[in-house]
Amino acid sequence: MVPGGVPYPMLSDAGGKIGRIYGVYEEEAGVDIRGRFIIDPDGIIQAMEVLTPAVGRNVAELIRQIKAFQHVRATGEVMPSGWQPGKPTLKPSPALAGKVWEVWKPDMAF
């Protein structure tokens, strides 16, 4: 566990240097707007979300996405819409293109 109890790296951007690079720095207010970037071990952005200050981020969705990206990296399988850890994944192939709904039946209970 890291200081503060967060089990993943986080940082502060007091001068806005990083926010400017990622396009989330609000010059007039002098602060970064809410931005979240999932960067893989190779330094490639795999996902990003930018929200106005009035709307908070969904930590559960962030964790779900990190688990999904880790699973994809480890197995090469892909996640259907709404995937949750432990649920079925898909094996990508040309035969799957346009037929995901035949192979995967979503749980429509939201």
mmCIF file of the C-alpha atoms, coordinates in Angstrom:
data_MODEL
# 
_entry.id   MODEL 
# 
loop_
_atom_site.group_PDB 
_atom_site.id 
_atom_site.type_symbol 
_atom_site.label_atom_id 
_atom_site.label_alt_id 
_atom_site.label_comp_id 
_atom_site.label_asym_id 
_atom_site.label_entity_id 
_atom_site.label_seq_id 
_atom_site.pdbx_PDB_ins_code 
_atom_site.Cartn_x 
_atom_site.Cartn_y 
_atom_site.Cartn_z 
_atom_site.occupancy 
_atom_site.B_iso_or_equiv 
_atom_site.pdbx_formal_charge 
_atom_site.auth_seq_id 
_atom_site.auth_comp_id 
_atom_site.auth_asym_id 
_atom_site.auth_atom_id 
_atom_site.pdbx_PDB_model_num 
ATOM 1   C CA . MET A 1 1   ? 0.000   0.000   0.000   1.00 0.00 ? 1   MET A CA 1 
ATOM 2   C CA . VAL A 1 2   ? 1.295   3.434   -0.871  1.00 0.00 ? 2   VAL A CA 1 
ATOM 3   C CA . PRO A 1 3   ? 0.961   6.499   1.358   1.00 0.00 ? 3   PRO A CA 1 
ATOM 4   C CA . GLY A 1 4   ? -2.642  7.615   1.607   1.00 0.00 ? 4   GLY A CA 1 
ATOM 5   C CA . GLY A 1 5   ? -3.973  4.098   1.022   1.00 0.00 ? 5   GLY A CA 1 
ATOM 6   C CA . VAL A 1 6   ? -4.326  4.304   -2.776  1.00 0.00 ? 6   VAL A CA 1 
ATOM 7   C CA . PRO A 1 7   ? -3.023  1.048   -4.351  1.00 0.00 ? 7   PRO A CA 1 
ATOM 8   C CA . TYR A 1 8   ? -2.036  2.647   -7.680  1.00 0.00 ? 8   TYR A CA 1 
ATOM 9   C CA . PRO A 1 9   ? 0.110   5.620   -8.668  1.00 0.00 ? 9   PRO A CA 1 
ATOM 10  C CA . MET A 1 10  ? -1.451  9.066   -8.568  1.00 0.00 ? 10  MET A CA 1 
ATOM 11  C CA . LEU A 1 11  ? 0.150   12.474  -8.898  1.00 0.00 ? 11  LEU A CA 1 
ATOM 12  C CA . SER A 1 12  ? -0.435  16.156  -8.380  1.00 0.00 ? 12  SER A CA 1 
ATOM 13  C CA . ASP A 1 13  ? 0.093   18.775  -11.083 1.00 0.00 ? 13  ASP A CA 1 
ATOM 14  C CA . ALA A 1 14  ? 0.388   22.037  -9.143  1.00 0.00 ? 14  ALA A CA 1 
ATOM 15  C CA . GLY A 1 15  ? 1.879   24.038  -12.038 1.00 0.00 ? 15  GLY A CA 1 
ATOM 16  C CA . GLY A 1 16  ? -0.287  22.516  -14.760 1.00 0.00 ? 16  GLY A CA 1 
ATOM 17  C CA . LYS A 1 17  ? 2.669   21.200  -16.785 1.00 0.00 ? 17  LYS A CA 1 
ATOM 18  C CA . ILE A 1 18  ? 1.185   17.724  -17.204 1.00 0.00 ? 18  ILE A CA 1 
ATOM 19  C CA . GLY A 1 19  ? -2.352  19.043  -17.673 1.00 0.00 ? 19  GLY A CA 1 
ATOM 20  C CA . ARG A 1 20  ? -1.206  21.196  -20.573 1.00 0.00 ? 20  ARG A CA 1 
ATOM 21  C CA . ILE A 1 21  ? 0.409   18.189  -22.271 1.00 0.00 ? 21  ILE A CA 1 
ATOM 22  C CA . TYR A 1 22  ? -2.783  16.134  -21.937 1.00 0.00 ? 22  TYR A CA 1 
ATOM 23  C CA . GLY A 1 23  ? -5.090  19.034  -22.790 1.00 0.00 ? 23  GLY A CA 1 
ATOM 24  C CA . VAL A 1 24  ? -6.876  19.226  -19.431 1.00 0.00 ? 24  VAL A CA 1 
ATOM 25  C CA . TYR A 1 25  ? -5.401  22.412  -17.976 1.00 0.00 ? 25  TYR A CA 1 
ATOM 26  C CA . GLU A 1 26  ? -7.859  25.274  -17.563 1.00 0.00 ? 26  GLU A CA 1 
ATOM 27  C CA . GLU A 1 27  ? -5.728  28.391  -18.047 1.00 0.00 ? 27  GLU A CA 1 
ATOM 28  C CA . GLU A 1 28  ? -8.262  30.906  -16.663 1.00 0.00 ? 28  GLU A CA 1 
ATOM 29  C CA . ALA A 1 29  ? -8.856  28.960  -13.460 1.00 0.00 ? 29  ALA A CA 1 
ATOM 30  C CA . GLY A 1 30  ? -5.230  27.836  -13.164 1.00 0.00 ? 30  GLY A CA 1 
ATOM 31  C CA . VAL A 1 31  ? -6.182  24.210  -12.483 1.00 0.00 ? 31  VAL A CA 1 
ATOM 32  C CA . ASP A 1 32  ? -6.473  20.888  -14.261 1.00 0.00 ? 32  ASP A CA 1 
ATOM 33  C CA . ILE A 1 33  ? -10.021 19.830  -15.055 1.00 0.00 ? 33  ILE A CA 1 
ATOM 34  C CA . ARG A 1 34  ? -10.962 16.268  -14.148 1.00 0.00 ? 34  ARG A CA 1 
ATOM 35  C CA . GLY A 1 35  ? -8.964  14.008  -16.390 1.00 0.00 ? 35  GLY A CA 1 
ATOM 36  C CA . ARG A 1 36  ? -8.207  10.303  -16.093 1.00 0.00 ? 36  ARG A CA 1 
ATOM 37  C CA . PHE A 1 37  ? -5.714  8.493   -18.282 1.00 0.00 ? 37  PHE A CA 1 
ATOM 38  C CA . ILE A 1 38  ? -4.952  4.763   -18.236 1.00 0.00 ? 38  ILE A CA 1 
ATOM 39  C CA . ILE A 1 39  ? -1.410  4.322   -19.529 1.00 0.00 ? 39  ILE A CA 1 
ATOM 40  C CA . ASP A 1 40  ? -0.087  0.816   -20.164 1.00 0.00 ? 40  ASP A CA 1 
ATOM 41  C CA . PRO A 1 41  ? 3.392   -0.425  -19.178 1.00 0.00 ? 41  PRO A CA 1 
ATOM 42  C CA . ASP A 1 42  ? 4.637   0.538   -22.661 1.00 0.00 ? 42  ASP A CA 1 
ATOM 43  C CA . GLY A 1 43  ? 3.617   4.173   -22.084 1.00 0.00 ? 43  GLY A CA 1 
ATOM 44  C CA . ILE A 1 44  ? 0.617   4.019   -24.472 1.00 0.00 ? 44  ILE A CA 1 
ATOM 45  C CA . ILE A 1 45  ? -2.643  5.700   -23.452 1.00 0.00 ? 45  ILE A CA 1 
ATOM 46  C CA . GLN A 1 46  ? -5.282  2.967   -23.534 1.00 0.00 ? 46  GLN A CA 1 
ATOM 47  C CA . ALA A 1 47  ? -8.181  5.039   -22.165 1.00 0.00 ? 47  ALA A CA 1 
ATOM 48  C CA . MET A 1 48  ? -8.947  8.596   -21.206 1.00 0.00 ? 48  MET A CA 1 
ATOM 49  C CA . GLU A 1 49  ? -11.867 10.444  -19.689 1.00 0.00 ? 49  GLU A CA 1 
ATOM 50  C CA . VAL A 1 50  ? -12.243 14.190  -19.215 1.00 0.00 ? 50  VAL A CA 1 
ATOM 51  C CA . LEU A 1 51  ? -15.088 15.634  -17.161 1.00 0.00 ? 51  LEU A CA 1 
ATOM 52  C CA . THR A 1 52  ? -16.083 19.145  -16.158 1.00 0.00 ? 52  THR A CA 1 
ATOM 53  C CA . PRO A 1 53  ? -15.510 19.967  -12.476 1.00 0.00 ? 53  PRO A CA 1 
ATOM 54  C CA . ALA A 1 54  ? -19.201 19.573  -11.711 1.00 0.00 ? 54  ALA A CA 1 
ATOM 55  C CA . VAL A 1 55  ? -19.191 15.815  -12.393 1.00 0.00 ? 55  VAL A CA 1 
ATOM 56  C CA . GLY A 1 56  ? -17.122 13.311  -10.423 1.00 0.00 ? 56  GLY A CA 1 
ATOM 57  C CA . ARG A 1 57  ? -15.369 10.290  -11.837 1.00 0.00 ? 57  ARG A CA 1 
ATOM 58  C CA . ASN A 1 58  ? -16.531 6.714   -11.258 1.00 0.00 ? 58  ASN A CA 1 
ATOM 59  C CA . VAL A 1 59  ? -13.776 4.898   -9.355  1.00 0.00 ? 59  VAL A CA 1 
ATOM 60  C CA . ALA A 1 60  ? -15.497 1.502   -9.753  1.00 0.00 ? 60  ALA A CA 1 
ATOM 61  C CA . GLU A 1 61  ? -15.473 1.971   -13.542 1.00 0.00 ? 61  GLU A CA 1 
ATOM 62  C CA . LEU A 1 62  ? -11.810 2.968   -13.459 1.00 0.00 ? 62  LEU A CA 1 
ATOM 63  C CA . ILE A 1 63  ? -10.922 -0.219  -11.562 1.00 0.00 ? 63  ILE A CA 1 
ATOM 64  C CA . ARG A 1 64  ? -13.062 -2.337  -13.923 1.00 0.00 ? 64  ARG A CA 1 
ATOM 65  C CA . GLN A 1 65  ? -11.269 -0.851  -16.925 1.00 0.00 ? 65  GLN A CA 1 
ATOM 66  C CA . ILE A 1 66  ? -7.819  -1.414  -15.416 1.00 0.00 ? 66  ILE A CA 1 
ATOM 67  C CA . LYS A 1 67  ? -8.709  -5.070  -14.740 1.00 0.00 ? 67  LYS A CA 1 
ATOM 68  C CA . ALA A 1 68  ? -10.009 -5.405  -18.300 1.00 0.00 ? 68  ALA A CA 1 
ATOM 69  C CA . PHE A 1 69  ? -6.844  -3.916  -19.827 1.00 0.00 ? 69  PHE A CA 1 
ATOM 70  C CA . GLN A 1 70  ? -4.700  -6.191  -17.632 1.00 0.00 ? 70  GLN A CA 1 
ATOM 71  C CA . HIS A 1 71  ? -6.727  -9.221  -18.771 1.00 0.00 ? 71  HIS A CA 1 
ATOM 72  C CA . VAL A 1 72  ? -6.432  -8.246  -22.435 1.00 0.00 ? 72  VAL A CA 1 
ATOM 73  C CA . ARG A 1 73  ? -2.684  -7.796  -22.070 1.00 0.00 ? 73  ARG A CA 1 
ATOM 74  C CA . ALA A 1 74  ? -2.280  -11.172 -20.340 1.00 0.00 ? 74  ALA A CA 1 
ATOM 75  C CA . THR A 1 75  ? -4.573  -13.253 -22.571 1.00 0.00 ? 75  THR A CA 1 
ATOM 76  C CA . GLY A 1 76  ? -5.237  -11.430 -25.858 1.00 0.00 ? 76  GLY A CA 1 
ATOM 77  C CA . GLU A 1 77  ? -8.961  -11.885 -25.221 1.00 0.00 ? 77  GLU A CA 1 
ATOM 78  C CA . VAL A 1 78  ? -11.250 -8.866  -25.522 1.00 0.00 ? 78  VAL A CA 1 
ATOM 79  C CA . MET A 1 79  ? -14.061 -7.567  -23.377 1.00 0.00 ? 79  MET A CA 1 
ATOM 80  C CA . PRO A 1 80  ? -17.621 -7.123  -24.588 1.00 0.00 ? 80  PRO A CA 1 
ATOM 81  C CA . SER A 1 81  ? -19.601 -4.059  -23.561 1.00 0.00 ? 81  SER A CA 1 
ATOM 82  C CA . GLY A 1 82  ? -20.418 -4.062  -19.864 1.00 0.00 ? 82  GLY A CA 1 
ATOM 83  C CA . TRP A 1 83  ? -17.881 -6.798  -19.067 1.00 0.00 ? 83  TRP A CA 1 
ATOM 84  C CA . GLN A 1 84  ? -17.162 -7.422  -15.400 1.00 0.00 ? 84  GLN A CA 1 
ATOM 85  C CA . PRO A 1 85  ? -14.244 -9.437  -13.967 1.00 0.00 ? 85  PRO A CA 1 
ATOM 86  C CA . GLY A 1 86  ? -15.073 -13.152 -14.003 1.00 0.00 ? 86  GLY A CA 1 
ATOM 87  C CA . LYS A 1 87  ? -17.583 -12.801 -16.850 1.00 0.00 ? 87  LYS A CA 1 
ATOM 88  C CA . PRO A 1 88  ? -17.016 -14.319 -20.312 1.00 0.00 ? 88  PRO A CA 1 
ATOM 89  C CA . THR A 1 89  ? -14.582 -12.660 -22.698 1.00 0.00 ? 89  THR A CA 1 
ATOM 90  C CA . LEU A 1 90  ? -14.295 -12.901 -26.461 1.00 0.00 ? 90  LEU A CA 1 
ATOM 91  C CA . LYS A 1 91  ? -11.510 -14.331 -28.580 1.00 0.00 ? 91  LYS A CA 1 
ATOM 92  C CA . PRO A 1 92  ? -10.859 -11.840 -31.379 1.00 0.00 ? 92  PRO A CA 1 
ATOM 93  C CA . SER A 1 93  ? -10.934 -13.179 -34.906 1.00 0.00 ? 93  SER A CA 1 
ATOM 94  C CA . PRO A 1 94  ? -12.127 -12.074 -38.353 1.00 0.00 ? 94  PRO A CA 1 
ATOM 95  C CA . ALA A 1 95  ? -15.064 -14.472 -37.950 1.00 0.00 ? 95  ALA A CA 1 
ATOM 96  C CA . LEU A 1 96  ? -16.241 -12.495 -34.894 1.00 0.00 ? 96  LEU A CA 1 
ATOM 97  C CA . ALA A 1 97  ? -16.500 -9.208  -36.806 1.00 0.00 ? 97  ALA A CA 1 
ATOM 98  C CA . GLY A 1 98  ? -20.127 -8.115  -36.978 1.00 0.00 ? 98  GLY A CA 1 
ATOM 99  C CA . LYS A 1 99  ? -21.289 -11.188 -35.018 1.00 0.00 ? 99  LYS A CA 1 
ATOM 100 C CA . VAL A 1 100 ? -20.511 -10.221 -31.417 1.00 0.00 ? 100 VAL A CA 1 
ATOM 101 C CA . TRP A 1 101 ? -24.227 -10.186 -30.557 1.00 0.00 ? 101 TRP A CA 1 
ATOM 102 C CA . GLU A 1 102 ? -24.541 -13.796 -31.777 1.00 0.00 ? 102 GLU A CA 1 
ATOM 103 C CA . VAL A 1 103 ? -21.689 -14.928 -29.535 1.00 0.00 ? 103 VAL A CA 1 
ATOM 104 C CA . TRP A 1 104 ? -22.213 -12.750 -26.485 1.00 0.00 ? 104 TRP A CA 1 
ATOM 105 C CA . LYS A 1 105 ? -25.559 -12.177 -24.839 1.00 0.00 ? 105 LYS A CA 1 
ATOM 106 C CA . PRO A 1 106 ? -25.407 -9.054  -22.654 1.00 0.00 ? 106 PRO A CA 1 
ATOM 107 C CA . ASP A 1 107 ? -26.938 -8.885  -19.215 1.00 0.00 ? 107 ASP A CA 1 
ATOM 108 C CA . MET A 1 108 ? -29.332 -6.030  -19.837 1.00 0.00 ? 108 MET A CA 1 
ATOM 109 C CA . ALA A 1 109 ? -30.123 -5.535  -16.130 1.00 0.00 ? 109 ALA A CA 1 
ATOM 110 C CA . PHE A 1 110 ? -28.674 -2.094  -15.424 1.00 0.00 ? 110 PHE A CA 1 
# 
